[in-house]
Amino acid sequence: MYNNNNNNNGNRDFVNPQQKKFFLISRAFKIGNILATIILISVIGKYFLG
């Protein structure tokens, strides 16, 4: 049975370091994509609105 007591402190338990590395890289890509989308929308808005 899965022990759910460790999930409330914000520390994720990874099976191995590669899993943690992949998780951090994928999270960085998600944040980067969101920021790039916001910047792109603002640039396009400035271009069309003057």
C-alpha positions as CSV (number, residue, x, y, z in Angstrom):
1,M,0.0,0.0,0.0
2,Y,1.2,3.5,-0.8
3,N,2.3,5.6,2.1
4,N,0.9,9.1,1.8
5,N,2.4,10.7,4.8
6,N,5.5,12.1,3.0
7,N,3.7,14.1,0.3
8,N,2.8,17.1,2.4
9,N,6.3,18.6,2.9
10,G,6.9,19.4,-0.8
11,N,9.7,16.9,-1.2
12,R,9.1,14.4,-4.0
13,D,10.6,10.9,-3.7
14,F,12.3,9.9,-6.9
15,V,13.4,6.3,-7.7
16,N,16.7,7.5,-9.1
17,P,18.6,10.7,-9.9
18,Q,17.8,10.4,-13.6
19,Q,14.1,10.7,-12.8
20,K,14.7,13.8,-10.7
21,K,16.8,15.3,-13.4
22,F,14.2,14.6,-16.1
23,F,11.5,16.1,-13.9
24,L,13.5,19.3,-13.3
25,I,14.3,19.7,-17.0
26,S,10.7,19.1,-18.1
27,R,9.5,21.7,-15.5
28,A,12.1,24.2,-16.8
29,F,10.8,23.7,-20.3
30,K,7.2,24.2,-19.2
31,I,8.1,27.5,-17.4
32,G,10.2,28.6,-20.4
33,N,7.4,27.9,-22.8
34,I,4.9,29.9,-20.7
35,L,7.3,32.9,-20.4
36,A,8.1,32.8,-24.2
37,T,4.4,32.7,-25.0
38,I,3.7,35.7,-22.8
39,I,6.6,37.7,-24.3
40,L,5.5,36.8,-27.9
41,I,1.9,37.8,-27.2
42,S,3.1,41.2,-25.8
43,V,5.4,41.8,-28.8
44,I,2.6,40.9,-31.3
45,G,0.2,43.2,-29.4
46,K,2.7,46.1,-29.5
47,Y,3.2,45.5,-33.2
48,F,-0.5,45.6,-34.1
49,L,-1.6,48.3,-31.6
50,G,1.3,50.6,-32.2
